[in-house]
Amino acid sequence: MNKHQTIEILLGLLGTLLIVFALGLYILNEPSRLEQAQGDILQAQLNDAMTLYAESCAVCHGLNGEGIGATPPLDSGALRTMPFDDLYKTIARGRFDTAMPAWSKDDGGPLSDYQIEELVALIQSGDWNETGDRVVNLGLAPLIPFTTDPDPVLVEAVGSLPDGATLQTAIGIYAAQCVACHGTDGLGTGIAPALNDPAVREKPADELTRTITYGNAGTLMAGWSNVLSPDDISAMVALIQRWDEVPTGVIPAPDVSIPTTAESIALGAELYSANCARCHGPEGQGRPIAPPINVKSFLSSTTDQALQQIITLGVPGTAMPAWGDRMTDAEIQAIVGFIRQWEATAPEVAQPLGQASGGGGPPWLRNAANATATANAATQPTATPTSASPSVAPSVAPSVAPSVAPYQPGAEAGTGQGGGPPWAQEQAQTSGSAPLDWRVLALAAAGLSVAFTLIASGISSLKKYR
């Protein structure tokens, strides 16, 4: 055996040892790699599921899965240990004799099989505090109570209408069963259309009866035949067709604070600075063109719902424009949450920036009474609504152009183009090149050693032929 053959053998052994070593390391770490991969898949599923929960489930099951009224909580130890198939079947097919509809597309619902699997993963493995933050950041926190109490004075007045007893029965049913989705006074919410609407009143009674009885496939509207009797359904049809006769405020808006997160307050501060500070002042102290809002009397007497409606619909006859056609519900609620932070330290009397003397006082003084009255009345919906929900622009916009910088488009919830919740923007920025895995390096080294061995063998063979 000559010197070249000895070198070839040693190189071959070295290459073989490197390959065996690399494969051994790979095999030893395969279980942890699989576990990490499964964890990454689960996190992706949970991320999607939190958005699905916010869009479809929070209105009934609560902000943090705590349950609302008779609707059971999903943040439950019993559900976390329930078999996967049982949870899947409940979500996909609904529950008989309850308000839980079928969610599977095969059963007329809006969700795919994979989306239902994601929701099951959320119930079994999700973080409900993080889920609640997602609901808030998307502007989908349930602000309408699951049930409410009708105004007794107005309900009594309804009794004097023709067949008033039927309408009174329907109002009680609506307050107990329907207000969570269709909103106060039937004016609709972000998840369900208005029932107190001329277009709905024109629908035939048979069509309304069929929808209430069997639901509406592909939507959140479940069939109510297992909950309501035929007489109850007939009463609801009568209420829908005669809602224009019912006094406004019979099912009043609740005084429910808009929940906030650090992300939503940061977004609200950014939006306020860009769109509101020019008129109301950087600290809400007001300017001659607009009244102060960082003042104790205003904040203590104006509910979050009133603030949201003022921002959404504007104040006719003033420089306050309607922002509902330029911002999403999530963004308007973020501004409300940011403004509400001032209440704890708000001054008793605010001194507007640039206040002029003489001439009857600055404009904000002349408009303050009107603005305060509008804020207090904003919780009462109008008799003839101009939109199905606050997120839709009003049919009549204020004639006074805003004196603030125009709202930049691309600020929809969940997007990162100039707006949206900060958590969504951060997620969009986290994608990047990952560091090389050590297994890749080991396999590359083994491959190089094999290649080097083969090259050396080839060189040796060529020398033999010379």
Secondary structure by P-SEA (a helix, b strand, c coil): ccaaaaaaaaaaaaaaaaaaaaaaaaaaaaaaaaaaaaaaaaaaaaaaaaaaaaaccccccccccccccccccccccccccccaaaaaaaaaccccccccccccccccccccaaaaaaaaaaaccccaaaaaaaaaaacccccccccccccaaaaaaaaaccaaaaaaaaaaaaacccccccccccccccccccccccccccccaaaaaaaaaccccccccccccccccaaaaaaaaaaaaccccccccccccccccccccaaaaaaaaaaaaacccccccccccccccccccccaaaaaaccaaaaaaaaaccccccccccccccccaaaaaaaaaaaaccccccccccccccccccccccccccaaaaaaaaaaaccccccccccccccccccccccccccccccccccccccccccccaaaaaaaaccccccccaaaaaaaaaaaaaaaaaaaaaaaaaaaac
